[in-house]
Every structure is written in C-alpha cells, then in structure tokens.
C-alpha cells in the first residue's frame, strides 16, 4: 500500500442534489489523506464560488479539495433545465476536455490522478478512466432503487410494462421483486423529468449508461439497506456508504449554490420543542401563483410556527425581476422565510416537528437520519419513487392529495400537518429508523467499514 496521497477526480452531475453528496464524500476522502480534484461545469462553478464568499480559498488553489471547472458547451443564457439539451451538450463537449484536464494537471502540477469517481449521470467519464489506465468508481447520489429501476428497463419492456419509448403500457402497479414496494407506472422517473419529453432518447441513454457501468469494478451509493433492502439485493455489487451527512459545525457548507441563511437557527432556538414545520423543496421545484398562494395560506392556516425556504426563482409566475410575490392576505407572523437554509443543521434542531419536502434523495436521507416525519410533495424524476419508500415502505410520512383543479389546497395542507403530527406511530418509526441509519456510519457500522474498504482499495 502506497504512502503517497491518492489524488481522486470527482465528477458530479451539475445539480445541487448531486454536488452535495459528492462534496461530502470528498471531504471524507480528505479526512483519510486523499487529495481531491472536484470537477464541475463553469456554470455551476460560478454559483458555488459566489455562495462561498470569503471561504473561497478552501476549495481553490492548493487546498485538499481543488475546485476545477470545464464548460458544458452551452451558452450563458441556455435553459439548463432542458435535460436532453444539457446532457447532450456535456456528452459532446466534456469528455475531451476532461481528458485534457487530467493530462494538464500531470504536466503542470506533477499530479497523477489515481482514480475517477463519476456520478451515475456522468458515466461516460468511466471510459476515460479506462482509456488512461486510472481506477474507476461509480457513485450513485440517488437511491439504490434508482439504479435498480434503470437497470430493469430492458426487462420492463420485455414484460410489457413499458414500451420501447418508456411509455407505460399498463396502468397497474408493479414490483421489480417481492421485496420491492409496489411502483406506479405513471411515476417512473423518466416520465417525470422536467424540461424534456420522456422518450426513446432518455431510455437509450439510460441503457447506455448501464452498459458502461456494468464493467465498473466498484459502485458506491449514498444509502443503506435499512431504507431499501430489496434494491441492494437486486444490485449486489452496490456498496452502501450512507448516510453522507454534513458537519453541522460548518459555517457555510461547501458546494452550495446559494448562500445559507443561518439566522434561521437562532430563530429555531426560540421555538418550542417539536413545534416547527420545516418546508423546503430543493433547488429546482417551481410553483405557479395559484399553488404558491395555497401553500402560503395553508402554512398560515396551521397556526403553527414554520420555517419556509423560498428561492427567488421558486415561483414560475414571478415577474421579470425574478422576485417571489407572497399573497396579499398572507401575514406570516408565526413563520420565518429564508432563501436557502443550512438544512442539516435545521433538521437536527429539536424544534423541528415535521418536514414538508419534495423528496429529493438528499432531503430524504437527511430527514430520515434526523428522525423527522415527512409530508411528501414530489415534483419530478425519482422524487416520486422516494415518496413511495417514505410513505408506503418505511411508513414515516404522508403524501398530499390534489383537488379536482390539480391543486394541493390550503385545507389539505392544514389537515395533513395535523394528521402527521398527531400520529405517534409515524414518529416512533422515524426515531427507530434514525438510530439504525446513524449506526451505519459509526465505527464498525456497515457504511463506515465500506468506506474503509474503498480507501484501502484506492491506496493499493
């Protein structure tokens, strides 16, 4: 085993929910003596650096985590929520630039990249690792079930559940195996992707990714068998290393796209134990004016304290200045609104009673790791699958129902908040699951040992 520090190139997909866990993973590697080249697109790099403020030096220059950017091939005003256009452009432009980056750091800095850790959505980078003789690792920032479902696409077509374009043939629920929760064909992640149409190109891209991944020696996932045992049985080569959680003592979390507003923590300190509704929908969820109004007035109707994360771009009907407009009748006197929150600190705070969430995987894993009951409001992609686990398999949350106009009404929000907070069974299950998850990352825990196994493999 070499004593020379390993240099690992980490390549996340350019979205907050992918950058987050891969940055936490990188920090774990730094703690074990590795150096990290964290590669993001130029568009994302500008967001991260802006949010870091005076901490910029910690992710640039000669730091153990060196943030490096390469263009995604799109213009500055391109719609990066058009996933087909974005991923097509990255595939056409980034492989050659990544290969050049690896060669440049060798020639200029004398640094040899020992390993590439690629996001499942950036699997093309694994072919560069093979071409250049570098160790290759697949990283799944989503649920293990996401990979299991993706790898099952040919079988789903063969069984007549979907057609070759990914469209559901049957309206019935299905299970990949008896140990999987039943899934709704209308909620398959590729049929719920914003900014693109589901179709043969997405299916073909997914199958191609799986073909590249299949020959990769090591697969890592930010999850645990306690959450989704059937998925880890279905994909046995997948090593769980979750939950990957941020250090709550950090002033500003590395890799955030927005500056965190820490004033919400002092506000939470003033609230009664288990009294606050935490409302956060991640980095991409959009609401129109009608739904945004119902949400605001629904929170007010609960007559409970709430902490609401409202990005300035979260209302799809916002004016040209990109400012969110709250309804005139909204007083909000019992709540606090911030643009971005230090979520791990918030969810671990004793004042939090429940989590109204879009069910992105990071939010899911963070909420579960803090024993917080969920109210699920998925927006797109795999969030619907995550809701299935939260509500139906783990039974630690409830979903919202839409009315005849397709809206989640203020009355529905109030009713479900009251229901989840009065359900001792949900709260009890959430606390039990929290302890199981945290045991995984303690000394001797399964995820802790898997991470040690990876470090050993890396240094061989």
DRENDO-1510 file (C-alpha; in Angstrom, 1 decimal, always signed):
<recs>
REC; n; res; u; v; w
REC; 1; UNK; +0.0; +0.0; +0.0 .
REC; 2; UNK; +1.4; +3.4; -1.0 .
REC; 3; UNK; +2.0; +6.2; +1.5 .
REC; 4; UNK; +1.8; +8.8; -1.3 .
REC; 5; UNK; -1.6; +10.6; -1.0 .
REC; 6; UNK; -4.1; +9.4; -3.6 .
REC; 7; UNK; -5.5; +12.1; -6.0 .
REC; 8; UNK; -9.1; +11.4; -6.8 .
REC; 9; UNK; -11.0; +13.3; -9.5 .
REC; 10; UNK; -14.7; +13.6; -8.5 .
REC; 11; UNK; -17.2; +14.4; -11.2 .
REC; 12; UNK; -20.8; +15.2; -10.1 .
REC; 13; UNK; -23.7; +15.9; -12.4 .
REC; 14; UNK; -24.3; +19.7; -12.4 .
REC; 15; UNK; -27.2; +19.8; -10.0 .
REC; 16; UNK; -27.4; +20.7; -6.3 .
REC; 17; UNK; -28.7; +17.3; -5.3 .
REC; 18; UNK; -25.7; +15.6; -7.0 .
REC; 19; UNK; -22.9; +18.1; -6.0 .
REC; 20; UNK; -24.0; +17.9; -2.3 .
REC; 21; UNK; -23.3; +14.2; -1.5 .
REC; 22; UNK; -20.2; +14.0; -3.7 .
REC; 23; UNK; -18.7; +17.0; -1.9 .
REC; 24; UNK; -19.4; +15.4; +1.5 .
REC; 25; UNK; -17.9; +12.2; +0.1 .
REC; 26; UNK; -14.8; +14.2; -1.0 .
REC; 27; UNK; -14.5; +15.6; +2.5 .
REC; 28; UNK; -14.5; +12.1; +3.9 .
REC; 29; UNK; -11.7; +11.2; +1.5 .
REC; 30; UNK; -9.7; +14.3; +2.6 .
REC; 31; UNK; -10.0; +13.1; +6.2 .
REC; 32; UNK; -8.4; +9.9; +5.1 .
REC; 33; UNK; -5.4; +11.5; +3.4 .
REC; 34; UNK; -6.6; +12.0; -0.2 .
REC; 35; UNK; -6.4; +15.0; -2.4 .
REC; 36; UNK; -9.5; +15.8; -4.4 .
REC; 37; UNK; -9.9; +17.5; -7.9 .
REC; 38; UNK; -13.6; +18.3; -7.8 .
REC; 39; UNK; -14.8; +19.0; -11.4 .
REC; 40; UNK; -17.9; +21.0; -12.1 .
REC; 41; UNK; -19.2; +22.8; -15.1 .
REC; 42; UNK; -18.3; +26.5; -15.4 .
REC; 43; UNK; -22.0; +27.5; -14.9 .
REC; 44; UNK; -22.1; +25.6; -11.5 .
REC; 45; UNK; -18.6; +26.7; -10.5 .
REC; 46; UNK; -19.7; +30.4; -10.6 .
REC; 47; UNK; -22.7; +29.6; -8.3 .
REC; 48; UNK; -20.5; +27.7; -5.8 .
REC; 49; UNK; -17.8; +30.3; -5.6 .
REC; 50; UNK; -20.3; +33.1; -5.2 .
REC; 51; UNK; -22.0; +31.3; -2.3 .
REC; 52; UNK; -18.7; +30.6; -0.5 .
REC; 53; UNK; -17.8; +34.3; -0.1 .
REC; 54; UNK; -14.6; +34.5; +2.0 .
REC; 55; UNK; -14.3; +30.7; +2.2 .
REC; 56; UNK; -13.4; +30.5; -1.5 .
REC; 57; UNK; -9.8; +29.6; -0.7 .
REC; 58; UNK; -10.9; +26.4; +0.9 .
REC; 59; UNK; -11.9; +25.0; -2.4 .
REC; 60; UNK; -9.4; +26.6; -4.8 .
REC; 61; UNK; -5.7; +26.8; -5.2 .
REC; 62; UNK; -3.6; +24.2; -3.3 .
REC; 63; UNK; -6.4; +23.1; -0.9 .
REC; 64; UNK; -7.0; +19.3; -0.4 .
REC; 65; UNK; -10.3; +19.9; -2.3 .
REC; 66; UNK; -9.4; +21.8; -5.5 .
REC; 67; UNK; -12.4; +23.0; -7.4 .
REC; 68; UNK; -11.9; +22.9; -11.2 .
REC; 69; UNK; -14.4; +23.8; -13.9 .
REC; 70; UNK; -14.8; +22.9; -17.6 .
REC; 71; UNK; -17.5; +24.3; -20.0 .
REC; 72; UNK; -20.7; +22.3; -20.5 .
REC; 73; UNK; -20.8; +23.5; -24.1 .
REC; 74; UNK; -24.0; +25.6; -23.7 .
REC; 75; UNK; -24.3; +29.4; -23.9 .
REC; 76; UNK; -24.7; +31.5; -20.8 .
REC; 77; UNK; -28.4; +32.0; -21.4 .
REC; 78; UNK; -29.2; +28.4; -22.3 .
REC; 79; UNK; -32.0; +26.6; -20.4 .
REC; 80; UNK; -30.1; +24.1; -18.3 .
REC; 81; UNK; -33.4; +22.6; -17.1 .
REC; 82; UNK; -33.8; +21.2; -20.6 .
REC; 83; UNK; -32.0; +18.0; -19.6 .
REC; 84; UNK; -31.8; +16.5; -23.1 .
REC; 85; UNK; -30.0; +19.6; -24.4 .
REC; 86; UNK; -27.8; +19.9; -21.3 .
REC; 87; UNK; -26.7; +16.2; -21.2 .
REC; 88; UNK; -26.3; +16.1; -25.0 .
REC; 89; UNK; -24.0; +19.1; -24.9 .
REC; 90; UNK; -22.0; +17.7; -22.0 .
REC; 91; UNK; -21.5; +14.4; -23.7 .
REC; 92; UNK; -20.4; +16.1; -26.9 .
REC; 93; UNK; -18.0; +18.6; -25.2 .
REC; 94; UNK; -16.8; +17.5; -21.9 .
REC; 95; UNK; -15.0; +14.1; -22.4 .
REC; 96; UNK; -12.2; +15.6; -24.5 .
REC; 97; UNK; -11.8; +18.5; -22.0 .
REC; 98; UNK; -11.8; +16.1; -19.0 .
REC; 99; UNK; -9.1; +14.0; -20.7 .
REC; 100; UNK; -7.1; +17.2; -21.3 .
REC; 101; UNK; -7.6; +18.3; -17.7 .
REC; 102; UNK; -6.1; +15.1; -16.4 .
REC; 103; UNK; -3.1; +15.5; -18.7 .
REC; 104; UNK; -2.7; +19.2; -17.8 .
REC; 105; UNK; -2.5; +18.6; -14.0 .
REC; 106; UNK; +0.1; +15.9; -14.6 .
REC; 107; UNK; +2.3; +18.1; -16.8 .
REC; 108; UNK; +1.8; +21.4; -14.9 .
REC; 109; UNK; +1.5; +20.3; -11.3 .
REC; 110; UNK; +3.1; +16.9; -11.4 .
REC; 111; UNK; -0.1; +15.4; -10.1 .
REC; 112; UNK; -1.2; +12.0; -11.3 .
REC; 113; UNK; -4.9; +11.3; -10.9 .
REC; 114; UNK; -5.2; +7.8; -9.4 .
REC; 115; UNK; -9.0; +7.4; -9.6 .
REC; 116; UNK; -12.1; +8.9; -11.2 .
REC; 117; UNK; -15.3; +8.8; -9.2 .
REC; 118; UNK; -18.1; +9.6; -11.6 .
REC; 119; UNK; -21.8; +10.3; -10.9 .
REC; 120; UNK; -24.1; +7.7; -12.5 .
REC; 121; UNK; -25.4; +10.5; -14.8 .
REC; 122; UNK; -21.8; +11.2; -15.9 .
REC; 123; UNK; -20.9; +7.5; -16.6 .
REC; 124; UNK; -19.1; +8.5; -19.9 .
REC; 125; UNK; -16.2; +9.6; -17.7 .
REC; 126; UNK; -15.5; +6.0; -16.7 .
REC; 127; UNK; -14.5; +5.3; -20.3 .
REC; 128; UNK; -11.8; +8.0; -20.0 .
REC; 129; UNK; -10.6; +6.3; -16.8 .
REC; 130; UNK; -10.2; +3.0; -18.7 .
REC; 131; UNK; -8.5; +4.7; -21.6 .
REC; 132; UNK; -6.0; +6.4; -19.4 .
REC; 133; UNK; -5.4; +3.5; -17.0 .
REC; 134; UNK; -7.0; +5.2; -14.0 .
REC; 135; UNK; -9.1; +3.4; -11.4 .
REC; 136; UNK; -12.8; +3.9; -11.9 .
REC; 137; UNK; -15.7; +4.2; -9.5 .
REC; 138; UNK; -19.4; +4.7; -10.0 .
REC; 139; UNK; -21.1; +6.9; -7.4 .
REC; 140; UNK; -24.9; +6.9; -7.1 .
REC; 141; UNK; -26.1; +10.1; -5.3 .
REC; 142; UNK; -29.7; +8.9; -5.6 .
REC; 143; UNK; -31.4; +5.9; -4.1 .
REC; 144; UNK; -30.2; +2.4; -4.8 .
REC; 145; UNK; -33.7; +1.9; -6.2 .
REC; 146; UNK; -33.0; +4.4; -8.9 .
REC; 147; UNK; -30.2; +2.2; -10.2 .
REC; 148; UNK; -32.2; -0.9; -9.8 .
REC; 149; UNK; -35.1; +0.6; -11.8 .
REC; 150; UNK; -32.7; +1.9; -14.5 .
REC; 151; UNK; -31.1; -1.5; -14.9 .
REC; 152; UNK; -34.5; -3.1; -15.2 .
REC; 153; UNK; -35.6; -1.0; -18.3 .
REC; 154; UNK; -35.0; -3.9; -20.8 .
REC; 155; UNK; -36.9; -6.3; -18.6 .
REC; 156; UNK; -39.8; -3.8; -18.1 .
REC; 157; UNK; -40.0; -3.6; -21.9 .
REC; 158; UNK; -39.9; -7.4; -22.3 .
REC; 159; UNK; -42.6; -7.8; -19.6 .
REC; 160; UNK; -44.9; -5.3; -21.4 .
REC; 161; UNK; -44.9; -2.8; -18.6 .
REC; 162; UNK; -43.4; +0.0; -20.7 .
REC; 163; UNK; -42.9; +0.3; -24.5 .
REC; 164; UNK; -39.6; +1.0; -26.2 .
REC; 165; UNK; -40.1; +4.7; -25.7 .
REC; 166; UNK; -40.5; +4.3; -22.0 .
REC; 167; UNK; -44.3; +5.0; -22.1 .
REC; 168; UNK; -46.4; +2.9; -19.6 .
REC; 169; UNK; -48.4; +0.2; -21.4 .
REC; 170; UNK; -50.3; -0.8; -18.2 .
REC; 171; UNK; -51.8; +1.5; -15.6 .
REC; 172; UNK; -51.3; -1.1; -12.9 .
REC; 173; UNK; -48.6; -1.0; -10.2 .
REC; 174; UNK; -45.7; -3.4; -10.5 .
REC; 175; UNK; -42.8; -4.7; -8.4 .
REC; 176; UNK; -39.3; -5.5; -9.5 .
REC; 177; UNK; -39.1; -8.3; -6.9 .
REC; 178; UNK; -41.3; -9.2; -4.0 .
REC; 179; UNK; -39.0; -7.3; -1.7 .
REC; 180; UNK; -39.6; -4.0; -3.6 .
REC; 181; UNK; -42.5; -1.7; -2.8 .
REC; 182; UNK; -45.2; -1.6; -5.5 .
REC; 183; UNK; -44.5; +1.2; -8.0 .
REC; 184; UNK; -46.9; +3.2; -10.1 .
REC; 185; UNK; -46.2; +3.1; -13.9 .
REC; 186; UNK; -47.3; +6.8; -14.1 .
REC; 187; UNK; -44.5; +7.8; -11.7 .
REC; 188; UNK; -41.5; +6.3; -13.4 .
REC; 189; UNK; -38.7; +8.8; -13.1 .
REC; 190; UNK; -38.1; +9.2; -16.9 .
REC; 191; UNK; -41.8; +10.1; -17.3 .
REC; 192; UNK; -41.4; +12.8; -14.7 .
REC; 193; UNK; -38.4; +14.7; -15.9 .
REC; 194; UNK; -38.8; +18.5; -16.2 .
REC; 195; UNK; -37.5; +20.2; -19.3 .
REC; 196; UNK; -37.6; +17.2; -21.6 .
REC; 197; UNK; -40.0; +14.8; -23.0 .
REC; 198; UNK; -39.8; +11.2; -21.9 .
REC; 199; UNK; -38.9; +9.1; -24.9 .
REC; 200; UNK; -36.6; +6.8; -26.6 .
REC; 201; UNK; -33.5; +9.1; -26.3 .
REC; 202; UNK; -33.8; +9.0; -22.4 .
REC; 203; UNK; -34.3; +5.2; -22.4 .
REC; 204; UNK; -31.4; +4.7; -24.8 .
REC; 205; UNK; -29.2; +7.0; -22.7 .
REC; 206; UNK; -30.1; +5.1; -19.6 .
REC; 207; UNK; -29.3; +1.7; -21.1 .
REC; 208; UNK; -26.0; +3.0; -22.5 .
REC; 209; UNK; -25.1; +4.3; -19.0 .
REC; 210; UNK; -25.8; +0.9; -17.5 .
REC; 211; UNK; -23.7; -0.8; -20.2 .
REC; 212; UNK; -20.7; +1.4; -19.3 .
REC; 213; UNK; -21.4; +0.9; -15.5 .
REC; 214; UNK; -21.7; -2.9; -15.7 .
REC; 215; UNK; -18.0; -3.3; -16.3 .
REC; 216; UNK; -17.0; -0.9; -13.5 .
REC; 217; UNK; -15.4; -2.7; -10.5 .
REC; 218; UNK; -16.7; -0.5; -7.7 .
REC; 219; UNK; -20.1; +1.0; -7.2 .
REC; 220; UNK; -20.9; +3.3; -4.2 .
REC; 221; UNK; -24.3; +4.6; -3.0 .
REC; 222; UNK; -25.5; +7.2; -0.5 .
REC; 223; UNK; -28.0; +4.9; +1.1 .
REC; 224; UNK; -28.3; +1.9; +3.4 .
REC; 225; UNK; -30.1; -1.5; +3.3 .
REC; 226; UNK; -32.3; -0.4; +6.2 .
REC; 227; UNK; -34.0; +2.0; +3.8 .
REC; 228; UNK; -34.2; -0.1; +0.7 .
REC; 229; UNK; -33.2; -3.7; +1.3 .
REC; 230; UNK; -34.7; -5.0; -1.9 .
REC; 231; UNK; -32.6; -2.6; -4.0 .
REC; 232; UNK; -29.3; -3.7; -2.6 .
REC; 233; UNK; -30.3; -7.4; -3.1 .
REC; 234; UNK; -31.2; -6.5; -6.7 .
REC; 235; UNK; -27.9; -4.7; -7.3 .
REC; 236; UNK; -25.4; -6.8; -5.1 .
REC; 237; UNK; -22.3; -5.0; -6.3 .
REC; 238; UNK; -23.5; -1.7; -4.9 .
REC; 239; UNK; -21.7; -0.7; -1.7 .
REC; 240; UNK; -23.7; +1.4; +0.7 .
REC; 241; UNK; -21.7; +4.3; +2.3 .
REC; 242; UNK; -24.6; +6.4; +3.5 .
REC; 243; UNK; -26.0; +8.4; +5.1 .
REC; 244; UNK; -23.5; +11.0; +3.9 .
REC; 245; UNK; -24.2; +13.9; +6.3 .
REC; 246; UNK; -22.6; +17.3; +6.5 .
REC; 247; UNK; -20.7; +18.5; +9.6 .
REC; 248; UNK; -23.2; +20.7; +11.4 .
REC; 249; UNK; -20.4; +22.8; +12.8 .
REC; 250; UNK; -19.5; +24.2; +9.4 .
REC; 251; UNK; -20.2; +27.9; +8.9 .
REC; 252; UNK; -21.0; +27.5; +5.2 .
REC; 253; UNK; -21.4; +24.1; +3.6 .
REC; 254; UNK; -19.1; +23.5; +0.7 .
REC; 255; UNK; -20.7; +23.0; -2.7 .
REC; 256; UNK; -23.9; +25.0; -2.1 .
REC; 257; UNK; -25.4; +27.0; -5.0 .
REC; 258; UNK; -26.8; +29.7; -2.6 .
REC; 259; UNK; -25.5; +31.3; +0.5 .
REC; 260; UNK; -27.0; +29.7; +3.6 .
REC; 261; UNK; -29.0; +32.0; +5.9 .
REC; 262; UNK; -28.0; +31.0; +9.4 .
REC; 263; UNK; -30.4; +33.4; +11.0 .
REC; 264; UNK; -33.0; +30.7; +10.9 .
REC; 265; UNK; -31.0; +28.7; +13.5 .
REC; 266; UNK; -31.3; +31.5; +16.1 .
REC; 267; UNK; -35.0; +31.7; +15.2 .
REC; 268; UNK; -35.4; +28.0; +15.8 .
REC; 269; UNK; -33.7; +28.3; +19.2 .
REC; 270; UNK; -36.6; +30.5; +20.3 .
REC; 271; UNK; -39.3; +27.9; +19.3 .
REC; 272; UNK; -40.8; +25.2; +21.5 .
REC; 273; UNK; -39.6; +21.6; +21.1 .
REC; 274; UNK; -41.1; +19.7; +18.1 .
REC; 275; UNK; -43.3; +22.7; +17.1 .
REC; 276; UNK; -41.9; +23.9; +13.7 .
REC; 277; UNK; -43.0; +22.8; +10.3 .
REC; 278; UNK; -39.9; +22.9; +8.0 .
REC; 279; UNK; -40.8; +23.5; +4.4 .
REC; 280; UNK; -38.2; +23.1; +1.7 .
REC; 281; UNK; -38.5; +22.0; -1.9 .
REC; 282; UNK; -34.9; +21.8; -3.1 .
REC; 283; UNK; -33.1; +23.6; -5.9 .
REC; 284; UNK; -35.5; +23.0; -8.9 .
REC; 285; UNK; -39.1; +22.8; -7.8 .
REC; 286; UNK; -41.4; +25.5; -9.2 .
REC; 287; UNK; -44.9; +26.6; -8.3 .
REC; 288; UNK; -47.4; +28.7; -10.2 .
REC; 289; UNK; -49.1; +31.6; -8.5 .
REC; 290; UNK; -52.2; +29.6; -7.5 .
REC; 291; UNK; -50.3; +26.7; -5.9 .
REC; 292; UNK; -47.8; +29.1; -4.3 .
REC; 293; UNK; -50.7; +31.0; -2.7 .
REC; 294; UNK; -52.4; +27.8; -1.4 .
REC; 295; UNK; -49.1; +26.8; +0.1 .
REC; 296; UNK; -48.5; +30.1; +1.8 .
REC; 297; UNK; -52.1; +30.3; +3.2 .
REC; 298; UNK; -52.0; +26.6; +4.1 .
REC; 299; UNK; -49.0; +27.1; +6.3 .
REC; 300; UNK; -50.7; +30.1; +7.9 .
REC; 301; UNK; -53.9; +28.0; +8.4 .
REC; 302; UNK; -52.0; +25.5; +10.6 .
REC; 303; UNK; -51.4; +28.2; +13.2 .
REC; 304; UNK; -48.1; +26.7; +13.9 .
REC; 305; UNK; -44.6; +28.1; +13.6 .
REC; 306; UNK; -43.0; +27.3; +10.2 .
REC; 307; UNK; -39.6; +27.8; +8.6 .
REC; 308; UNK; -40.0; +28.1; +4.8 .
REC; 309; UNK; -37.2; +28.0; +2.3 .
REC; 310; UNK; -38.3; +30.1; -0.7 .
REC; 311; UNK; -35.8; +30.5; -3.6 .
REC; 312; UNK; -36.3; +33.7; -5.5 .
REC; 313; UNK; -36.9; +31.6; -8.6 .
REC; 314; UNK; -39.3; +29.1; -7.0 .
REC; 315; UNK; -42.5; +30.8; -8.4 .
REC; 316; UNK; -42.8; +30.1; -12.1 .
REC; 317; UNK; -45.0; +33.1; -12.5 .
REC; 318; UNK; -42.6; +35.6; -10.9 .
REC; 319; UNK; -42.1; +39.0; -12.5 .
REC; 320; UNK; -39.1; +39.9; -14.7 .
REC; 321; UNK; -37.1; +40.9; -11.6 .
REC; 322; UNK; -37.4; +37.2; -10.5 .
REC; 323; UNK; -38.8; +38.2; -7.2 .
REC; 324; UNK; -41.3; +35.9; -5.4 .
REC; 325; UNK; -44.6; +37.6; -4.5 .
REC; 326; UNK; -46.4; +36.4; -1.5 .
REC; 327; UNK; -50.2; +36.7; -1.5 .
REC; 328; UNK; -51.6; +40.0; -0.1 .
REC; 329; UNK; -53.6; +38.2; +2.6 .
REC; 330; UNK; -50.5; +36.3; +3.9 .
REC; 331; UNK; -49.3; +37.7; +7.2 .
REC; 332; UNK; -46.7; +35.0; +8.0 .
REC; 333; UNK; -46.3; +36.3; +11.6 .
REC; 334; UNK; -45.8; +32.8; +13.0 .
REC; 335; UNK; -43.2; +31.8; +10.5 .
REC; 336; UNK; -39.7; +32.7; +9.1 .
REC; 337; UNK; -38.9; +32.7; +5.4 .
REC; 338; UNK; -35.3; +32.3; +4.1 .
REC; 339; UNK; -33.9; +31.9; +0.6 .
REC; 340; UNK; -31.6; +29.0; +1.5 .
REC; 341; UNK; -31.1; +27.1; +4.8 .
REC; 342; UNK; -28.3; +25.0; +6.3 .
REC; 343; UNK; -30.6; +22.0; +6.0 .
REC; 344; UNK; -28.6; +19.5; +8.1 .
REC; 345; UNK; -28.5; +22.0; +11.0 .
REC; 346; UNK; -32.2; +22.7; +10.6 .
REC; 347; UNK; -33.3; +19.1; +10.5 .
REC; 348; UNK; -31.2; +18.2; +13.6 .
REC; 349; UNK; -32.7; +21.0; +15.6 .
REC; 350; UNK; -35.0; +19.9; +18.4 .
REC; 351; UNK; -37.6; +22.5; +17.4 .
REC; 352; UNK; -38.4; +20.7; +14.1 .
REC; 353; UNK; -41.7; +18.8; +14.1 .
REC; 354; UNK; -42.0; +17.6; +10.5 .
REC; 355; UNK; -40.6; +18.2; +7.1 .
REC; 356; UNK; -42.7; +19.2; +4.1 .
REC; 357; UNK; -40.4; +18.1; +1.3 .
REC; 358; UNK; -40.1; +17.5; -2.5 .
REC; 359; UNK; -38.5; +14.1; -1.5 .
REC; 360; UNK; -35.2; +14.7; -3.3 .
REC; 361; UNK; -32.8; +12.0; -2.2 .
REC; 362; UNK; -30.5; +14.3; -0.2 .
REC; 363; UNK; -33.5; +15.7; +1.7 .
REC; 364; UNK; -34.9; +12.2; +2.2 .
REC; 365; UNK; -31.7; +10.8; +3.6 .
REC; 366; UNK; -31.2; +13.9; +5.8 .
REC; 367; UNK; -34.7; +13.8; +7.1 .
REC; 368; UNK; -34.6; +10.1; +7.8 .
REC; 369; UNK; -31.2; +10.5; +9.6 .
REC; 370; UNK; -32.7; +13.0; +12.0 .
REC; 371; UNK; -35.9; +11.1; +12.7 .
REC; 372; UNK; -38.2; +13.7; +11.3 .
REC; 373; UNK; -41.7; +12.7; +9.9 .
REC; 374; UNK; -42.3; +13.7; +6.3 .
REC; 375; UNK; -45.1; +15.3; +4.4 .
REC; 376; UNK; -44.3; +14.4; +0.8 .
REC; 377; UNK; -44.8; +16.7; -2.2 .
REC; 378; UNK; -42.6; +15.3; -5.1 .
REC; 379; UNK; -42.0; +17.4; -8.1 .
REC; 380; UNK; -40.2; +15.4; -10.7 .
REC; 381; UNK; -37.9; +12.4; -11.6 .
REC; 382; UNK; -37.0; +10.0; -8.8 .
REC; 383; UNK; -38.8; +12.0; -6.1 .
REC; 384; UNK; -42.0; +10.0; -6.8 .
REC; 385; UNK; -40.1; +6.8; -6.1 .
REC; 386; UNK; -38.6; +8.3; -2.9 .
REC; 387; UNK; -42.1; +9.2; -1.8 .
REC; 388; UNK; -43.2; +5.6; -2.3 .
REC; 389; UNK; -40.4; +4.5; +0.1 .
REC; 390; UNK; -41.2; +7.2; +2.7 .
REC; 391; UNK; -44.9; +6.6; +2.8 .
REC; 392; UNK; -45.5; +3.0; +1.8 .
REC; 393; UNK; -42.4; +1.1; +2.7 .
REC; 394; UNK; -40.9; +2.9; +5.7 .
REC; 395; UNK; -44.2; +4.4; +6.8 .
REC; 396; UNK; -42.6; +7.6; +8.2 .
REC; 397; UNK; -44.6; +10.1; +6.3 .
REC; 398; UNK; -47.8; +11.1; +4.4 .
REC; 399; UNK; -48.5; +12.4; +1.0 .
REC; 400; UNK; -50.7; +15.3; -0.1 .
REC; 401; UNK; -53.7; +14.8; -2.3 .
REC; 402; UNK; -54.7; +17.2; -5.1 .
REC; 403; UNK; -58.2; +18.5; -5.6 .
REC; 404; UNK; -60.3; +18.5; -8.8 .
REC; 405; UNK; -58.3; +21.5; -10.1 .
REC; 406; UNK; -55.0; +19.8; -9.6 .
REC; 407; UNK; -54.1; +21.9; -6.6 .
REC; 408; UNK; -53.0; +20.9; -3.1 .
REC; 409; UNK; -55.4; +23.1; -1.2 .
REC; 410; UNK; -54.7; +25.1; +2.0 .
REC; 411; UNK; -57.2; +22.9; +3.8 .
REC; 412; UNK; -55.4; +19.7; +2.6 .
REC; 413; UNK; -52.1; +21.2; +3.9 .
REC; 414; UNK; -53.5; +22.0; +7.3 .
REC; 415; UNK; -55.2; +18.6; +7.5 .
REC; 416; UNK; -52.1; +16.6; +6.7 .
REC; 417; UNK; -49.9; +18.6; +9.0 .
REC; 418; UNK; -52.3; +17.9; +11.9 .
REC; 419; UNK; -52.5; +14.3; +10.9 .
REC; 420; UNK; -48.8; +13.6; +10.7 .
REC; 421; UNK; -48.1; +15.5; +14.0 .
REC; 422; UNK; -50.7; +13.5; +15.8 .
REC; 423; UNK; -49.5; +10.1; +14.6 .
REC; 424; UNK; -47.3; +8.7; +17.3 .
REC; 425; UNK; -46.7; +5.6; +15.2 .
REC; 426; UNK; -45.1; +7.6; +12.4 .
REC; 427; UNK; -42.9; +9.5; +14.9 .
REC; 428; UNK; -41.9; +6.3; +16.6 .
REC; 429; UNK; -40.9; +4.6; +13.3 .
REC; 430; UNK; -38.9; +7.7; +12.3 .
REC; 431; UNK; -36.9; +7.6; +15.6 .
REC; 432; UNK; -36.1; +3.9; +15.3 .
REC; 433; UNK; -35.0; +4.3; +11.7 .
REC; 434; UNK; -32.8; +7.3; +12.6 .
REC; 435; UNK; -30.8; +5.1; +15.1 .
REC; 436; UNK; -30.4; +2.4; +12.5 .
REC; 437; UNK; -29.1; +4.8; +9.9 .
REC; 438; UNK; -26.7; +6.5; +12.3 .
REC; 439; UNK; -25.3; +3.2; +13.4 .
REC; 440; UNK; -24.2; +2.6; +9.8 .
REC; 441; UNK; -21.7; +5.4; +9.9 .
REC; 442; UNK; -20.3; +4.8; +13.4 .
REC; 443; UNK; -17.1; +2.8; +13.9 .
REC; 444; UNK; -17.8; -0.8; +12.9 .
REC; 445; UNK; -21.0; +0.1; +11.1 .
REC; 446; UNK; -21.6; -1.3; +7.6 .
REC; 447; UNK; -21.2; +2.0; +5.7 .
REC; 448; UNK; -18.2; +3.0; +7.8 .
REC; 449; UNK; -16.5; -0.3; +7.0 .
REC; 450; UNK; -17.4; +0.0; +3.3 .
REC; 451; UNK; -15.7; +3.4; +3.2 .
REC; 452; UNK; -12.6; +2.0; +4.9 .
REC; 453; UNK; -12.6; -0.8; +2.3 .
REC; 454; UNK; -12.8; +1.8; -0.5 .
REC; 455; UNK; -9.9; +3.8; +1.0 .
REC; 456; UNK; -7.8; +0.6; +1.2 .
REC; 457; UNK; -8.6; -0.3; -2.4 .
REC; 458; UNK; -7.7; +3.2; -3.5 .
REC; 459; UNK; -4.3; +3.1; -1.9 .
REC; 460; UNK; -3.3; -0.4; -3.2 .
</recs>
